[in-house]
Amino acid sequence: MIKENSLQDTFFDLPQRSTHPEIHNQVKKFSENKLIQQLLEGYPEFVVILDKNRHIVAHNSNSEHILIPDESGEINGQRLGEALKCIHAFEMPAGCGTTQFCSECGAGKANKFTRETKKTCIEECRVTVKNNGYECSLDLNIHTSILTVNDDEFILFSIKDIADKKRKQVFERIFFHDVLNTASSINSISEILNEYNNFGEVENFVNMLSVSSDQLLRELESQRDLVHAENGELNIVPEVVRVSTIMQRAYNMYRNHHLAQKKNYTVEIPDKDIGIETSPIHLIRSLGNLIKNALEAVKNNENVKLTARLKDNKIYFDVSNSGVIPENIQLQIFQRSFSTKSKSGRGIGTYSVKFLIGQYLNGKVYFVSNENVNTIFTIELPVTFNQYDLT
């Protein structure tokens, strides 16, 4: 429970909270106003009204499909991120709107802009929420405007779920960019093969064709598995596998890829091999996603390295590179529709890794990026078998 009138530090918006009596009086005032209630219920979207300290004091029935009551059973009195159960909403003592992540939140930015300028604002908002231990990502369109009632100012906050639209955009970009590029490469190699009679030259192109077709298959399977995972339909079949096997297969995915050309791309397999129980195919794909991102992030002659370590019956796979991620990018890195590749984004690599590892492989994914260590992404997984000799 967030304390009222909290004056703790904030990284973004004002931390002050309304008192319980203030919220109660505002909620009562709106609930008794039939005109306001009719207007709220007339909206096809989720709609809430926020007081000066960003608390929900009124909402329509549609919003109850997305907002979650607090421990007292109330939606009113919470801030929006708290009612959505944003994973960052309770990281600061003053709650939603005060964390570093809030500075990149579309809902937080729209609310702050409208409150300070009295102007309407439209923003897209990506937010990761957690309910009953299960994380999922929301893509929302936010519209804020000033609402004056009896000389008191409130924020009229409408929320539209645009997840289907964003998924469609993301998958279109993936297929029109990644898949089309790989398919074009396969087609070009096939045409070249028809013009060569020298076996040595043909063999080289056959190898290139094999690498490209394998890449195309992986891209299609990755998107299929993510769709199944988000629908709760992904079938995981764990098996005992060597860590060295996982690492070598993940490394080989990009060893001969054009992204690895002129890059110092290496793998360091632990001296003592161990076995872990997991889904090898999904772990290897997840590591491959992190490796691809790392290779795309560095310049020629810079480093990308895959390593692993065992500690406290857990295995840690690290993908490191020479770059440093800007802070504003770090705050959004695991959001579903966020990408650094273009303004509107086309990739869902880090999101899919975190989602699959966290929800299906009982692990964690996190990263550190600064001038001291550069950038390291880590996949942490439990080792369900005791360490043993696999030879």
C-alpha positions as CSV (number, residue, x, y, z in Angstrom):
1,M,0.0,0.0,0.0
2,I,1.4,3.4,-1.0
3,K,1.5,6.0,1.7
4,E,-0.4,9.2,1.2
5,N,1.5,12.5,1.0
6,S,4.7,10.7,0.3
7,L,7.5,13.2,-0.2
8,Q,10.2,10.7,-1.4
9,D,12.6,11.4,-4.2
10,T,11.3,11.1,-7.8
11,F,13.0,10.5,-11.1
12,F,10.1,12.0,-13.2
13,D,6.7,13.3,-11.9
14,L,5.6,14.8,-8.6
15,P,5.6,12.3,-5.8
16,Q,2.9,13.8,-3.6
17,R,-0.3,11.8,-3.1
18,S,-3.8,12.8,-2.2
19,T,-5.1,11.8,1.2
20,H,-7.7,9.1,1.6
21,P,-10.5,11.6,2.6
22,E,-9.6,13.8,-0.5
23,I,-9.9,10.8,-2.8
24,H,-13.1,9.5,-1.1
25,N,-14.8,12.9,-1.6
26,Q,-13.8,13.2,-5.3
27,V,-14.9,9.6,-6.0
28,K,-18.3,10.3,-4.3
29,K,-18.7,13.6,-6.3
30,F,-18.1,11.8,-9.6
31,S,-20.3,8.8,-8.8
32,E,-23.2,11.1,-8.0
33,N,-22.8,13.1,-11.2
34,K,-25.1,11.4,-13.6
35,L,-23.9,13.5,-16.6
36,I,-20.3,12.5,-16.0
37,Q,-21.3,8.8,-15.6
38,Q,-23.2,8.9,-18.8
39,L,-20.3,10.5,-20.7
40,L,-17.8,7.9,-19.3
41,E,-20.0,5.0,-20.2
42,G,-20.4,6.5,-23.7
43,Y,-16.8,6.0,-24.5
44,P,-15.9,2.7,-26.4
45,E,-12.4,2.8,-24.9
46,F,-11.2,2.4,-21.3
47,V,-11.6,5.8,-19.7
48,V,-10.5,7.1,-16.2
49,I,-10.5,10.5,-14.6
50,L,-7.4,11.4,-12.6
51,D,-7.1,14.0,-9.8
52,K,-4.2,16.5,-9.5
53,N,-2.0,13.9,-8.0
54,R,-2.7,11.3,-10.7
55,H,-5.1,9.1,-8.6
56,I,-8.1,7.5,-10.4
57,V,-11.3,9.1,-9.0
58,A,-13.7,7.8,-11.7
59,H,-13.7,5.2,-14.5
60,N,-16.1,3.5,-16.9
61,S,-17.1,-0.1,-16.8
62,N,-15.0,-0.9,-19.9
63,S,-11.8,0.0,-17.9
64,E,-12.5,-2.8,-15.5
65,H,-11.4,-5.3,-18.2
66,I,-7.8,-3.9,-17.9
67,L,-7.5,-2.3,-14.5
68,I,-7.0,-4.5,-11.4
69,P,-8.4,-3.6,-8.0
70,D,-6.1,-3.1,-5.0
71,E,-6.1,-5.3,-1.9
72,S,-9.2,-3.4,-0.7
73,G,-11.0,-4.3,-3.9
74,E,-10.9,-0.7,-5.3
75,I,-9.7,0.6,-8.6
76,N,-10.3,4.2,-7.6
77,G,-7.5,5.7,-5.4
78,Q,-4.8,4.0,-7.4
79,R,-2.5,5.6,-9.9
80,L,-2.9,4.2,-13.5
81,G,0.3,2.1,-13.4
82,E,-0.6,0.7,-10.1
83,A,-4.1,-0.3,-11.3
84,L,-2.5,-1.8,-14.5
85,K,0.0,-3.6,-12.3
86,C,3.0,-2.2,-14.2
87,I,6.1,-4.1,-13.1
88,H,7.8,-0.7,-12.2
89,A,4.9,1.0,-10.4
90,F,6.0,0.1,-6.9
91,E,9.7,0.4,-7.2
92,M,9.7,3.9,-5.6
93,P,8.0,4.7,-2.3
94,A,5.7,7.3,-3.9
95,G,4.6,4.8,-6.6
96,C,3.6,5.2,-10.2
97,G,5.2,8.1,-12.0
98,T,8.3,8.5,-9.9
99,T,10.7,5.8,-11.3
100,Q,13.3,6.2,-14.0
101,F,11.2,4.0,-16.3
102,C,8.3,6.5,-16.0
103,S,10.3,9.1,-17.9
104,E,9.9,6.8,-21.0
105,C,6.3,5.8,-20.3
106,G,3.8,7.2,-22.9
107,A,1.0,7.4,-20.3
108,G,3.3,9.2,-17.8
109,K,4.5,11.7,-20.4
110,A,1.0,12.4,-21.7
111,N,-0.4,13.0,-18.2
112,K,2.4,15.3,-17.2
113,F,2.2,17.3,-20.5
114,T,-1.5,17.9,-20.2
115,R,-1.4,18.8,-16.5
116,E,1.4,21.3,-17.1
117,T,0.3,22.8,-20.4
118,K,-3.5,22.3,-20.2
119,K,-3.3,20.9,-23.8
120,T,-4.5,17.7,-25.2
121,C,-1.9,15.0,-25.8
122,I,-1.7,11.7,-27.7
123,E,1.0,9.2,-26.9
124,E,1.7,5.5,-27.5
125,C,2.5,3.5,-24.3
126,R,4.3,0.3,-24.0
127,V,4.0,-1.3,-20.5
128,T,4.9,-4.6,-19.0
129,V,2.4,-5.7,-16.4
130,K,2.4,-8.6,-13.9
131,N,-0.6,-10.3,-12.4
132,N,-0.7,-13.6,-10.5
133,G,3.0,-14.1,-11.3
134,Y,2.5,-13.8,-15.0
135,E,4.1,-11.0,-17.1
136,C,2.7,-9.7,-20.3
137,S,3.2,-6.6,-22.5
138,L,0.5,-4.1,-23.3
139,D,0.5,-1.6,-26.3
140,L,-1.8,1.3,-25.6
141,N,-2.8,4.5,-27.3
142,I,-3.2,7.3,-24.7
143,H,-5.3,10.4,-25.1
144,T,-5.3,13.0,-22.3
145,S,-7.2,16.3,-21.9
146,I,-8.2,18.7,-19.1
147,L,-11.6,18.3,-17.5
148,T,-12.8,21.1,-15.3
149,V,-15.5,20.3,-12.7
150,N,-16.6,23.0,-10.2
151,D,-13.4,25.0,-10.8
152,D,-11.3,21.9,-10.0
153,E,-9.1,20.5,-12.8
154,F,-8.8,16.8,-13.6
155,I,-7.3,14.8,-16.4
156,L,-9.6,12.9,-18.7
157,F,-7.6,9.8,-19.6
158,S,-8.7,7.5,-22.4
159,I,-6.9,4.3,-23.2
160,K,-7.2,2.2,-26.3
161,D,-5.7,-1.3,-26.7
162,I,-3.6,-1.3,-29.9
163,A,-1.9,-4.6,-29.2
164,D,-3.3,-6.3,-32.4
165,K,-2.3,-3.3,-34.5
166,K,1.3,-3.3,-33.1
167,R,1.6,-7.1,-33.5
168,K,0.6,-6.8,-37.1
169,Q,3.1,-4.0,-37.7
170,V,5.9,-5.9,-36.0
171,F,5.3,-9.1,-37.9
172,E,4.9,-7.3,-41.2
173,R,8.3,-5.7,-40.7
174,I,9.9,-9.0,-39.7
175,F,8.6,-10.8,-42.7
176,F,9.1,-7.9,-45.2
177,H,12.6,-7.2,-43.9
178,D,14.3,-10.3,-42.3
179,V,12.4,-13.1,-44.1
180,L,12.4,-11.3,-47.4
181,N,16.1,-10.5,-47.3
182,T,16.9,-14.1,-46.4
183,A,14.6,-15.5,-49.1
184,S,16.2,-13.1,-51.7
185,S,19.6,-14.3,-50.7
186,I,18.6,-17.9,-51.2
187,N,17.1,-17.0,-54.6
188,S,20.3,-15.2,-55.7
189,I,22.5,-18.1,-54.7
190,S,20.3,-20.5,-56.5
191,E,20.5,-18.4,-59.7
192,I,24.3,-18.2,-59.4
193,L,24.6,-22.0,-59.0
194,N,23.0,-22.5,-62.4
195,E,25.9,-20.6,-64.0
196,Y,28.8,-22.5,-62.5
197,N,30.2,-25.9,-63.5
198,N,33.4,-25.8,-61.3
199,F,32.7,-28.2,-58.4
200,G,34.8,-26.2,-55.9
201,E,33.0,-23.0,-56.6
202,V,29.6,-24.8,-56.5
203,E,30.4,-26.3,-53.2
204,N,31.0,-22.9,-51.7
205,F,27.7,-21.6,-52.9
206,V,25.9,-24.8,-51.7
207,N,27.3,-24.1,-48.2
208,M,26.1,-20.5,-48.4
209,L,22.7,-21.8,-49.5
210,S,22.5,-24.1,-46.6
211,V,23.3,-21.3,-44.1
212,S,20.7,-19.0,-45.6
213,S,18.0,-21.6,-45.7
214,D,18.7,-22.5,-42.1
215,Q,18.5,-18.9,-41.1
216,L,15.1,-18.5,-42.9
217,L,13.8,-21.6,-41.1
218,R,14.9,-20.3,-37.7
219,E,13.3,-16.9,-38.3
220,L,10.0,-18.6,-39.2
221,E,10.1,-21.0,-36.3
222,S,11.0,-18.2,-33.8
223,Q,7.9,-16.2,-34.8
224,R,5.7,-19.2,-34.7
225,D,6.9,-20.1,-31.2
226,L,6.4,-16.6,-29.9
227,V,2.8,-16.5,-31.1
228,H,2.2,-19.9,-29.5
229,A,3.9,-18.7,-26.3
230,E,1.8,-15.6,-26.0
231,N,-1.3,-17.7,-26.5
232,G,-0.2,-20.1,-23.8
233,E,0.1,-22.9,-26.3
234,L,3.9,-23.4,-26.5
235,N,4.8,-27.0,-25.7
236,I,8.1,-27.3,-23.8
237,V,9.8,-30.7,-23.6
238,P,12.9,-30.4,-21.3
239,E,15.8,-32.7,-21.6
240,V,19.3,-33.0,-20.2
241,V,21.9,-31.4,-22.4
242,R,25.5,-30.3,-22.1
243,V,26.2,-26.6,-21.6
244,S,29.1,-27.0,-24.2
245,T,26.6,-28.3,-26.8
246,I,24.2,-25.3,-26.1
247,M,27.0,-22.8,-26.4
248,Q,28.6,-24.3,-29.6
249,R,25.2,-24.5,-31.4
250,A,24.3,-20.9,-30.4
251,Y,27.7,-19.7,-31.5
252,N,27.5,-21.6,-34.8
253,M,24.2,-19.8,-35.7
254,Y,26.2,-16.7,-36.5
255,R,29.7,-17.9,-37.0
256,N,29.5,-17.7,-40.8
257,H,26.8,-15.0,-40.9
258,H,27.5,-11.7,-42.6
259,L,26.9,-9.9,-39.3
260,A,30.0,-11.6,-37.8
261,Q,32.3,-10.5,-40.7
262,K,35.1,-8.3,-39.4
263,K,33.8,-8.6,-35.8
264,N,35.8,-10.3,-33.1
265,Y,33.1,-12.9,-32.4
266,T,34.2,-15.7,-30.0
267,V,32.9,-18.3,-27.6
268,E,34.5,-19.4,-24.3
269,I,33.2,-22.8,-23.2
270,P,33.8,-23.7,-19.5
271,D,36.6,-26.2,-18.8
272,K,34.3,-28.4,-16.7
273,D,31.2,-29.4,-18.7
274,I,27.9,-29.8,-16.9
275,G,24.4,-30.9,-17.8
276,I,21.2,-28.9,-17.4
277,E,17.6,-29.8,-17.9
278,T,15.9,-27.3,-20.2
279,S,14.5,-27.0,-23.7
280,P,17.6,-26.8,-25.8
281,I,15.9,-25.5,-28.9
282,H,14.3,-22.5,-27.2
283,L,17.5,-21.7,-25.1
284,I,19.6,-21.8,-28.3
285,R,17.2,-19.6,-30.1
286,S,17.2,-17.1,-27.2
287,L,21.0,-17.0,-27.1
288,G,21.0,-16.6,-30.9
289,N,18.7,-13.5,-30.5
290,L,21.1,-11.9,-28.0
291,I,24.1,-12.7,-30.2
292,K,22.4,-11.2,-33.3
293,N,21.6,-8.0,-31.3
294,A,25.2,-7.8,-30.1
295,L,26.6,-8.3,-33.5
296,E,24.4,-5.6,-34.9
297,A,25.4,-3.2,-32.1
298,V,29.1,-3.3,-32.6
299,K,31.4,-1.9,-35.3
300,N,34.1,-3.7,-37.2
301,N,36.9,-5.1,-35.1
302,E,34.8,-4.8,-31.9
303,N,34.1,-7.7,-29.6
304,V,31.1,-10.1,-29.2
305,K,31.6,-13.0,-26.8
306,L,29.5,-15.9,-25.5
307,T,30.5,-17.3,-22.1
308,A,28.9,-19.4,-19.3
309,R,29.4,-19.9,-15.6
310,L,28.0,-22.0,-12.8
311,K,27.1,-20.6,-9.4
312,D,24.8,-21.9,-6.6
313,N,23.2,-24.6,-8.8
314,K,22.4,-22.0,-11.5
315,I,23.9,-21.6,-15.0
316,Y,24.6,-18.1,-16.3
317,F,25.0,-17.6,-20.1
318,D,26.5,-14.2,-20.9
319,V,26.5,-12.4,-24.2
320,S,28.8,-9.4,-24.1
321,N,29.8,-6.8,-26.6
322,S,31.9,-3.7,-26.7
323,G,29.1,-1.1,-26.9
324,V,27.2,0.8,-24.3
325,I,23.4,1.2,-24.6
326,P,22.1,4.8,-24.1
327,E,20.1,5.2,-20.9
328,N,16.8,6.0,-22.5
329,I,17.1,2.8,-24.6
330,Q,18.0,0.7,-21.5
331,L,14.7,1.8,-19.9
332,Q,12.7,0.3,-22.8
333,I,14.8,-2.6,-23.9
334,F,12.4,-5.4,-23.0
335,Q,9.2,-3.8,-24.2
336,R,7.4,-5.8,-26.8
337,S,7.1,-3.3,-29.7
338,F,10.3,-1.3,-28.9
339,S,13.2,-1.4,-31.2
340,T,16.3,0.7,-32.0
341,K,16.2,-0.4,-35.6
342,S,13.8,2.3,-36.8
343,K,11.4,4.9,-35.4
344,S,8.5,2.5,-35.3
345,G,10.5,-0.6,-34.7
346,R,10.5,-4.0,-36.3
347,G,12.3,-6.3,-33.9
348,I,11.0,-8.2,-30.8
349,G,14.3,-10.0,-30.0
350,T,14.9,-9.0,-26.4
351,Y,11.2,-9.1,-25.5
352,S,10.9,-12.6,-26.9
353,V,14.0,-13.8,-25.0
354,K,12.7,-12.4,-21.7
355,F,9.2,-13.8,-22.3
356,L,10.3,-17.3,-23.3
357,I,13.0,-17.7,-20.6
358,G,10.9,-16.2,-17.8
359,Q,7.5,-17.8,-18.6
360,Y,8.5,-21.1,-20.0
361,L,12.1,-22.0,-18.9
362,N,11.8,-20.9,-15.3
363,G,14.7,-18.5,-15.7
364,K,15.6,-14.8,-15.8
365,V,17.0,-12.4,-18.4
366,Y,18.7,-9.1,-17.5
367,F,21.6,-6.9,-18.6
368,V,24.1,-4.3,-17.5
369,S,25.5,-1.6,-19.7
370,N,28.0,1.1,-18.7
371,E,31.4,2.4,-19.5
372,N,33.1,0.0,-17.0
373,V,31.8,-3.4,-18.3
374,N,30.3,-2.3,-21.7
375,T,27.2,-4.4,-22.3
376,I,26.4,-7.9,-21.0
377,F,23.1,-9.7,-21.4
378,T,22.6,-12.7,-19.1
379,I,20.3,-15.6,-19.2
380,E,20.0,-17.3,-15.8
381,L,18.6,-20.8,-15.6
382,P,18.3,-23.3,-12.8
383,V,20.2,-26.6,-13.0
384,T,17.8,-29.3,-12.0
385,F,20.3,-32.1,-12.0
386,N,23.4,-32.2,-9.8
387,Q,26.7,-31.5,-11.5
388,Y,28.0,-34.8,-13.0
389,D,30.5,-36.2,-15.4
390,L,29.1,-36.4,-18.9
391,T,32.0,-38.1,-20.5
